[in-house]
Amino acid sequence: MPWSTPFEDPIVLPDGRQLLTLKDAADYITKLSKKESDLPEWQTAIEVLMLVSRGGPTMLARIGVMKALNRHVERVFNPGR
């Protein structure tokens, strides 16, 4: 699968920029500091991105990057919804 393959939905970064393709995500990750990119969440995102580039569904890479980006967000169950 080419690196120019787009995600089904863009990944919105905290600063408002968007990752539109597999290459955008790879470029973003390669610009992270070594300390940041060595975190388990980013290592998983890198692995999934490489697997997807070999023919997997792009949604898996999107999920991996989103989980790494949102690793500090506490998910709270809202029973009122």
Salt bridges, closest charged atoms under 4 A:
ASP15 OD2 - ARG17 NE 2.73
ASP27 OD2 - LYS23 NZ 2.92
GLU36 OE2 - ARG71 NH2 2.46
ASP38 OD2 - LYS34 NZ 2.93
